[in-house]
Amino acid sequence: MLSRFFIQRPKFALVISIILSLAGAIALMVLPVSEYPRISPPSVSVTAFYTGASAETVEQAIADPIETSVNGVEGMIYMSSKSANDGSYNLNVTFEVGTDPDMAQVNVQNRVTQIESKLPPEVRSVGVTVKKRSPDLLMVLNFYSPDGRYDDQFLINYINLNVKDQLARAQGISEVNVIGGGEFAMRVWLDPEKLASLGLTTSDVYAALAEQNIQVAAGKVGAPPYDEATDVTFNLVTKGRLSSVEEFESVMLRANTDGSAVYLRDVARVELGKKFYDGTGKFRGQDASIVTLSLQSDANALESGKAVMDMLERLSVNFPEGMEYETSYDTTIFVEESIKGVVKTLVEAILLVIAVTYLFLGSTRATLIPVVAIPVSLIGTFAIMQATGFTINTVTLFGLILAIGIVVDDAILVIENVDTIMRKNPEMSPRQATLQAMKEVTGPIITSTLVLLAVFIPVAMLPGITGIMYRQFALTICISVVISSINALTLSPALCSLVLKQGGGNTASWFKAFNRGLDRVTAGYGKVASFLVKKAILLIGFFIVAVAAVGYFGKTTSTAFVPQEDKGILLVNVQLPDSASLQRTEEVTERLVGIVEQEPGVDGVTLANGYSFMTGAAASNGASLFIKLKSWDERAEFEGDHSSFAISNRINGLAAMQLPDAIVFALGPPAVPGMGAASGFEFVLEDTLGRSRTDLAQLMNDFIQEANKQPEISHTFSTFRANVPHYYVDIDREKAKQLGISLTEIFTTLQGNLGSIYVNDFTMLGKNFRVTMQADGEYRSSMDDLSRFFVRSKMATWCL
């Protein structure tokens, strides 16, 4: 018999329990901590950028070839893409749960590489990025100047140069994204009229910049092979890339026959500006650099958040005077509070079990045995969790709470049986009584364990995301039950033989009084049970009523995958009419921030103009707000309802009344991190017949109207737009050929003046930045300005 071996060798049983506890303690220190188990399928993103292109052009030039190649990649479930009017393209490829994300990235990269040569040269020069997508947003950081001494360009570039790379190396961080394109760029603002007056075109400027701003590998002097050996070898260094505004202004566009020359400064204004001007960031009313941090799939959220804040604390010592940082979206706060609440419940459950055990056993020595079994079973469970890839989350901790009442059952069964035998046979020693008891209870212990496993193991086999969610819950209980059964067959009998004393029981008056009361309750229960047994029809009727009640409440009670909770943060998506300018968006969001800040429960507001967290793309008619709420305790002191749900409803109501030009939705973060951009649910309308976007948009609008009529849905919206206002430029191609004008020249002139052209790079402060040319603002404010652009005819020496 297994128990006999450990009863005779109690130290061996103790050593096994100590080893199991140590393994669990070590695992507890390294296990990832999260709110819920990782249930989101792995995904890979493909991003590209076509400067100046419309969404339709991006779809045709980038989306079609990439998606045709990527479609059907190994393990793919589906893919979705967004083509935006800022020229950006983003493809998300979602894979089956369990797919290795590294291999998925490699497979997608190989597919993209196959068709990269088919992409426009402007897209290839910027690059196509393929990376593992991390949908789990950890926090949003704001770097700002309370006194307003620094603008967003300074702040963004300071972060890019001194902070971003450091944060990317923080433990558990997968991606660092600085919202907005305010990083440095050498901007060449063309004057089309001066170009025309000097007989130059946009292409001439582009060619001169590409020729004179180039990285040069000049070679070596005295390097082998050589005819005659030299004593030294020298590297040759020459001026290749330009590095200052003055050097770019001195780029020669043309040398005239009279010895004079035309320089870039003669036809353009050169400045160290921004890469993009399509967004701004604000925090507490001041310009801000907004940084989002995403979490690795296997990272500990709490440790990663602490690592980030510790790193910022060190870096802030070198921040310029007047620059500060603050979080406005931090998921670790809610996770920490949730884990604290569950751990508190766990401790309370342990204390309650100990108290109840002592109350019924009436002996400190006897109570000690099941009390020891609790931590060994629970802590040992963490070791198995580490081996199986589980995380510490609210689901697994809930499983441990439920397991507390189960893991003591076997130990109590052993101690009760030993105690009973010793009461009936006072002459027996604790060891003899334990040996006798284990012969009687070994079978029931194994049987009860198998019954519990039969209950919970099927839960772990549920299919889909539901199964993934509750698999860790079920298996955590199963692991703790198995360990508790092992303890009941090894540690508990060993402790019984060592701890219990021969003969005698608890003679305390309170214990005798408790037993007398318990006996009366037991007798009363027996009488009631005897009565009900004789009234079988009454029991059957009660059972039918109970089943009917369960069915009724099951149908009428609200259902959800997981409950939406107040996480102390809100997200707001703002969308103005299509083609609304950034200035118009800024005016609306300034009023919206005023509405939000009137809420007493709001602690801080981050505003990102020109960026939508719903689409992840830049758009002049969109904006996002990240709202940090005050602590739960602080909000509870205010009069009225100041939960995140009430605050979001009030913001939506006031915005609808006071901002009629904008569609504003305040939402909570997703209930399950990584599952969607915000709370609620999303679905896709797919046109499988290849009809027009207008038809799809009409169907979508009809669908949204019907969905909003449903009582279960508060509001429905979509960011899809099929008819964004635009102008069609009708080029007379036949006439262009007759005049000897290249179509390439026409297209380059349009893109270089209106859409901007990325020429090449320059080096400054140890990093590479873009050189971009575009017409100055006064030459691209209306459609009439197109008449101010000129191209050169091969049949004449002047510009047309």
N, C-alpha and C positions, 0 to 999 in steps of 0.2 A: 504493500500500500504506500502511495506517495507520501501521505501525511505522516506515516510512521517514521519515514526517513528524516523528515524535518523536525519532528518532535524529539527524536533522538539526537539531532544535530541542529539545535536552534540558532547557533551562530551562523551556520550556513544560510539559513532562511533570512537572517538579519542582513547578511552581506549582499544577498541577491536584491533585497529591498533597497538597501543603500545605493547599490550600483544603479538600479532602475531610477531611483530618485535623483541621483547625480546626473544621469543622462538626461532626464527630463528638465532639470534645472539649467543645464547647459543649453539645451534646445530652446528653453524659454527665453534665453538672452538673445538668440539669433533668429528666432522665428519672425517672419514678416507680420506686421500689424496693419490691419485694414478694417474698414467698416463692414464689408461683406466679402465673401469669397470671390475670387476672380472668375467671373462668368462670361465676360465679354470675349468674343472670338478674336483671335489675332488678326491684325490688318496691316497692310503696307500701303503707303501713300506715294504717289508720283506727282511731282509738281514741276511746272514749267512756266515761263513768262514770255509773252510776245508783246513788247513795248508798243503801245499805241493802237493795238488791235481791238476790234469789237468782239463781243461774245460770240457772234456768228463766225467771225474769221478764226477765232481761237478754236471753235468746234471743228471747223473744216480743216485747218492747217495742223492742229496738234491732237485734238481729242480723237478724231477718226483713225489716224494711223496708229496711235498708241493703243487705243482700246481694241482695235482689230488684232494687234499682235499679242496683247496681254490676255485677251479673252481665252478661257480654258486652261489657264496655268494650273499646275498641279495643286490640288486641294482647295481650289477656289470655290466659294459658295456663290458670291455675287460681287459686282463692282458698281460703284456709283461715281459720277464725276460732276464737277461744276466748272463751267466756262463763264468768266465774268468780263464785264466791259472795261475793267482796268488792265486787261491783257493776261490775267492770271488763269492758270489751269490747274485743277487739283483732282486727282483720281484716287479713290480709296478702294482697295481690293481686299475683301473680307474672306477669310479662310475658315475652314472647319475647326471646331474646338479641338485642341490637342495638336494642331499643326505646329511644327517648329518655326517660330517667327524668323529666325536667322536664315533657314533654308527658303522660307517664303520670300524673303527679301532678295535673296540671290536669284531665285527663279524669275521674279518680276524684273529684276535688273537685266537678266539675260534677254528677256523678251523685248525690253525697251531698247537695249543696245542694237538689236537686230534691225530696228527701223529708224534709228536716230539719224541716219544719213538722209532720210526723207523729210525731216523737219526743216523749217525755214532757217537760213543761216543766222538770223537774229536770235532765234530760240536756242540754237546750238551754242552760240557765243556766250549766252548767259548760263546755259547748262540745264540739264534735266536731272532733278534730284529724286532718288528712290531711297526711302528709309522706312524703318518700322514705325508705324503710327502708334502713338500713345494717347488714347483718349482720356486718360485719367488726369485731369488738371489738379495739381497739388495746391498751388497758390498763385496769387497775382500780387506783384510788388510794385510800389510806386516810388520813384525817385524824383523829388521835387525840391523847390526852394520856397519855404514859407514866406519870405519877404519878396519873392518874385525877381530876384537878381539874375537868375539864369533862365534862358529860354529853352524850348524843347530841343532845339538842335544841339545846344551845348550838352544838355542832360543825356540825350540819346547817344551822342558820340562818346561821352565820358563812360557810359555804361558799356558800350560796345568795345571800347579800348581797354577798360580797367576792371570790369565786373563780370561781364557775360561769360568769358572763358573760365573764370574762377568758379562761377555757379555751375557751369556745365560739368565740372569735375566733382561737384558735391555728391556725397553718397546717395544713391538711389535716384538721381535726376537723369531722365532720358533726353529731355529737350528743353532748351531755353530760347524763348522767342521774344524779341523786342518788337512790340506792336508799333507800326508806323515806319516810314522810310526816311527818317530824318538823318541817317548816317551821311557822312561827307561824300560829296561828289563834285568834280570839277564841271561846273555848268557853263556851257558856251551858248550865250543868248544871241542868236543871229538877228541882224538887221537886214531883211530882204531887199529893202530899197537901196541900201548902200552896196549890197552885193551886186544888184543889177546895174547900178551906176558905174561900177568898176568892171563890169563884164564877167562876173564870177557867179557860180551857182552853189547850191548846197552840196552837191557832189564834190566840188573842188575843195570845200572846207573839210569834208570828211576825208578825202584822199590825203590832204596835207597833214591832218592830225594823225591819221593812221601811219603815214610815212615818217613823221618827225618825232612821234612819241612811241618809241618801240624799245623793247628790252634787247640789249646787244650782248652777245657772247664774243668778245673781240679776240680771244685766243691767247697764246703764249709765245714768248720769244725764248729761244734756246731749248725748246722741248724736243725730245727724240721723236722720230729718227732724224739724224743730222749727219752731214759729211764730216764735220769737224767738231769734236766735243767742246762744250762750253763749261765754264765754272759755275754759272748761276742760271736759273730759269726765272723769268718774270711773267706774271699774268698781266695782260693788257686790260685796262679799264677805261671806258669812254662814256660820254654823256649819251644815254639812250632814252630812258624814260624821263619826262619832265616832272617837276615836283612842286612848282609854285605858280601862282596866278601870273606873275610877271613873265615866267618862261613860256607859258601857254600864250600869253598875249603877243609874244615875239615870234610865234610860229609864222613862217613866211608862206604866203599863199601864192605869190607870183613875183618873179623878177622881171622888171620891164627892161626894154632895150636901152633906155636912157640911163640905166644905172640905178633907178629908183626901185622900190619894192612895195608890195602890198602885204601888210601883216594882219594877223587875226584881229588885233585891236582896232583895225580900221573898219571892220565890218561886223564886229560882235562885241558884246560885253561879257567879260570872263569874270567869274567869281567862284569862291569856294562855298557851294550851297548844299542842298539836300539831294539825295538820290531820288526821292519821290516827294511830292507836295500834296498827297491825296489824303492826309489825315493829321489830326492833332490829338494830344493827350492832355487831360486836366485832372488834378486831384486837389481837393479843398480849394478850388478856384484858381489854382496856379498851374502853369505849364508843368508837365510831368513826363517822364519816360516810364512807360508801362511795360512790365516784364512778366510773362507767364512762364510757369515752371510745370512740366509734366513729369509724372512719376513712372519709373520702370515697373514692369508687370510683377516682378518678384521682390520689390523693395518694401521696406518697413516705413510706412507713411510717417509715423511719429519720429523715428530716428532721422529720416530724410529731412523733415521739416526742421528739426533741431539742428541738423548739420548746416542747413541753409542759413538759419538765423545766427548760428555761431560764426559762420564765415562772413556774413554781413557785418557782424559786430567787429570782427578784425579789420575788414576792409574799410569800415566807416571812419577808422582813425585817420586815414589818408584822404577822406573826402574833402573837397573844397569847402571853405567856410560858408555856411548858409545852405548847404545841401543836406537833405535828410531822406530817410526811407521809411516806408510804412506799408503794411499789408492791408489790402481791402478785400481779399478773397483767400481764406485759409481753411482748407478742409480738415487740417489736423486738429483744429480746436474742437470741432464737433466729434471727430473720431476719439480724441482724448477724453472728452466728457462722456461719450457713450461707453468707452471701455471702463472708465472710472465707475460709471453707474452699474455696469454689469459685474465688475469686480466687487463692488460694495454688496451687491445682491449675493454674489458668490460667498463672501465672508459671512454675511448674515445667515445664509442657508447652512453653512458649516456649523456656526454657533447654535443655530436652532436644532440641527440634527444632534449635536453633542448634548444639548440640554434635554431633548426628548429621550435620548438614549440613557442618560444618567437617571432621568426621572423614572423610567421603567425598569432599569437594571438595579438601581439603588446602590451601586457600588462604584467607587472611584477606580478601583483596579479593573473591574469588568468593563467600565466605560472606556478605559485607556486603550483597549484592544481594537474596537471599531474606530476610535478616534485616530489611531495610527494608520488604519487602513485607508482613511479618506485621503490624506496628502500623498501617500504612496501611489494610490490609484490615479489621482488627478495629475500629479506631477509626472508620473510615468507616462501618462497619456501624451504629454507634450513631446516626448522622445519619439513616439510612433508618428505623431503629427509631422515632425520634422522630416522623418524618413519618407513619408507619403506625400510631401509637398503641400501640406495644409498651411493655413495662416491662422494667426490669432485674430478673430473677428467676432462680431456680436453673435453670429450663428453658432460657431464652435463653443464660445463661452456659454451660450444658452444651453447647449448640449451638456456642458460640464455641470451647470447648475442643476439640470434635470438629473444628471447622473449621481449627484451627491446623495440623494435619497435612495439610489439603487445600490451604490457601491458598499454601503454599510450593511445591507440586508444579509449578505452571506456571512460577514463577520459576526453580526448579531445572532444569526442562526447557529453558528458554532458556539459562541459564548453562552447562549441560552441553553443549548443542549448540554454543554459541559457543566453549567451551573445546576441544571436539573439533576443530572447524574450524581453530582457531588452532594446535593441535598438529600437524595434518596439513599446514598451510600456514603455516609460521613467518614467511613474508614478508608475510602479511596483517596489516593494522592492525586493532585492536579494532573500529573502525567498520565496516570492510569485512567482517570476520568476522560481526559482528552482523547486517548487512544480509543476508548469505548465510544465516545461521542462521534468521532470521525468515521467509524464504521457505519454509523447510522445516517450521517448527514452528507457524506461524500456524494452519494447518488442524487439527492435533492439539489445540492449546489450545482452539479453539472447540468441537471435537468432544467433548473430555473435559468441558468445562463443560456442554454440552447433556446429556451422559449423566448427570452428577451432578444437574442440574435435573430430569431425567426420573425420577430415583430419589426425590428429596425433595419435589417439588411435589405429587405425589399424597397424601403424608402430610398436607399442609396442607388437603386437600380432604375429610378424614374428617368424617363427620357427627357431630352431637351434641356433648356436653361433651368427649368424648375428642378430637374434632377441634379444639375450641377450645383445649384444653390443649396439644396438640402442634403446633398451627399456628405458634405463635411459634418453636418449636424448629426446625421444618423451614424456615420462611422466613428465619430468622436465618442458617442455613447457606447457603441459596440466595443471600442478599444478599452474604455474605462471599465466596462462590465467584465470583459475578459481578464483584465489585470486584477480586478477585485476578486474574481473567482480564483485566480492563481494565488492571490494573497490568502484567501479563505482556506485554501488547501495546503499552504506552506507557512506563511507568516503568522496567521491567526492561531492555529494550533500550537505553534512554537511559543507564542506569547502566552497562551493559556497555561501551558505547562510551566512557564517561568513566573508569571505575574500572579495568578490566582492563588489563594490560600486555602488550605484544607479545612473543611468544616466551617459552620457558622454562616450567617447571612446578615443582612442589614436589619438591625433591631431598632433603628431610630423610630421615634413616634410618628414623624411626618411620613415616613415610608409606609408604616403599617396603616396609617390613616388613608394614604393614597391608594393602597391595595384594597382596602375595604370599599372605598368609593368606586374603584375600578370593578370590583366584583359585583357591586350593585348595578352598575351600568351594563355589565356583561349579562347579568341575569335579566335586566329589563329588555335588553336587545333580544335575548332568547325568547322571551314571552311574545314580543312583537313579531319575531320571525315565525314562531309557532302559529300565531293567529293568521298571518298572511299566507302561510302554506295551506291552511284550511280554506282560504278564500282565493282560490286560483283564478276565478273569473275576474275578481277585482284587480289582481296583479296584471292579468292580460290586458284589461282595459287601460290601466295606468301605462303599460308599455306602449300600447297603440297611441295614446294621447301624447306620450313623450316623443315617439317617432314622428308623429304629425307635426308637433311643435318644432322639432329639429328641421324637418323639411321646409316649414313655413319660414323660419328665421334664416335658413340657408339661402332661400330665394330672395328675401327682402333685404338682407344685410349687404352693405356695400362690399365689394371684393376688390382686391389689388394684389399684384405680385408681391410687392413689399410696400409698407405704408410710407407715404410722403411725410417727412418730418421737418420741423423747424431747425434748420442747420445754421442759422445766424447769418446767412448771406442771401442776397437776391441778385438775379441777373435781369437786365432790361434790354430788350431789343427795340430799336427805333428805326422806322422806315418811312421816308418821305416819298412823295410822288416820283416816278421815274424821271431821271435826268436832273433832279434838283441839285443845285450847286452845293459845294462844301460850305460856303458862307451861309447859305440858307439853312443847312443842317445845323451849323454851329449856333445860329440864332434860336432855333427851336430847342436844341438840347440845353442851352443856357437857361431857358424858361423851365424846362423839365427838371433840371438839377435844383432849381429853386423850389419846385413842388416837392421833390423828394426830401430836401433838407428841412422842410417844415415838419416832417415826421419826427416826433421826439425819440423814437426808437432807432433812428439812423445815426450811425457813428461816423461814417465817411463815404464819399462817393467818388469812384473813379470813372472818368468819362473818356471814351475813345471815339472821337469823331472820324467818320470815314471807314469804320471797321465794324463788321457784323459777326458776332460770335456764333450766330446761327449758320452762316455760310462759310465762315473762316476766310472771307475775301474782302478786299477793299472796295468800297463803293461810296461815291460822293453823297448819295442820298441815304446813307445808313449810319448808325452809331450804336454803341454798346455802353451800358452802364454796369459797373460792378459795385454793388451796395454792401457795405459792411454794417451789420446791425450791432447794437449794444448787447452786452451779455444778457443771458436769459434772466438772471436774478435782477439785474437792473431794470429790464423791461417789465418785469412782474410788479415792480413798485409803482409803475405809471397807472393812471386811471384808464379804464377801458381795455380793449383788446389790442395788444401790440405784438402779437405773434407775426411771424413772417407772412403767413397767409393773409391776415387782416391788412397788414401794411401793403402787400402787393395789390390787394383788391382796391384799396384806397388810391394807390398810385394810378392804377389802370382807370379808375373812375374819373379822377381829376384830370388826367391827361386827355381822356376822351372829350371832356367838356372844354378844356382850355387850349388844347392843341389840335384843332380839327384837321390841320394839314398833315398830321403825322399819325402813323399806326404805332402805338406804344403797347408793349406787353411786358409786364413785370412777372418774372417766373422764379421759382426756386431752382436750385441745382438738381441734377438728376437724382432720383431716389437711390439708384445703384450707380456708383461712380463708374464712368466709362460707357454707360448705356444711354446714349443720347447727349445732346448739348444742354438740355434743361429738363425740368420736370414735365410730366405728361408723357404722351406717347406719340410716335411719328410713323407714318406709312408712306408708301410711294405709289403714285399713279403712273403706270407705264403704258405708253402707246406702242402696242405690238404690231400695229398695221402700218406704221410709217406715215401717219398723217401729219399735217402742218402743226407748228407750235401754237398757232392761233386756235386751232381746234382743241388742242390739249388744254390751253389756257381757259377756253370757254367751259369745257367739261370740268376742269378743276374748280372754277368759280361756282358752277352749279352744285358741285359736290360739297364745297365749303358751306354754301347756303343751307343745304339740307342737313349737314352735320351740326351746324350751329342751332338748328331747331330741336335737336335731341336733348332731352332733359339731363342726360348723363354728362354732356359736354358743355363746358363753360364757354370756350371760344376755340375757334380753329383758324389757322392762317398759314400762308405759304409765302416763301420768298421768291418763288418762280415768277418771272415776267417774260412774256413773249413779244410784247410790242413796245419796247423801249424807244422813245422818240429819237429819230436820227435823220440825217440828210443823205441823199444819194448823190454822189458826184459822178455825172455822166461824162466820161472822157470820149471825145471824138477820135477814135483810134486811127481812122483813115486819114483824117486831116493831119494828125501828128506825124504819120509816116510821110505824107506829102511834104511836110515842112522839115523832114529829117530830124524829128525829135524822138528820141528813144523813150519807150514806155517805162523802162527802168528808171530813166532820168526823172520822169514825171512822178512815179511812185516814191522815189527817194526824196524828192522835193517835198511832197506831201507829208511823208513820215518824218523827215528831218525837221520840218517846221512845226507841224501840228502834233505829231505823236511822240517826238523825241527819238533820237538814235543813240544807242550805246556804242561808242567808238572803240575804246580800249580802256586800259587802266593806268593809274599813276600810283606811286608809292609815297606814303607820308606817315610818319609816326610808327613806322614798322609794319604797316598794313597796306593792302592794296584797295584802292577806291576807284569808282567808275569815272570815266570821262563821257559826258552826255551833251549832245548839242540839240537845240530847239530854238524856235523863233521866240523873240522877246514877247512879253505879255501883250503889248499894244498891237501886235500883228496877228493875234489869234483869238480875238474876243468876239468876233462875229463872222458870219458867212461872207460878208463883203471883203474880208481880209484875204480871201483866196485870190483876189485879183492883184494882190501885192506880191505874189510869189512868181518868180521867173525861172524859165528853163532855157538852155542854149540850143539853138538850131544849128544843125550841121551845114545848113545852106547859107548861114550868115554869121557875122562875127559879133552880133549883138544878142541880147537876151530878150525873150518874148514873154 
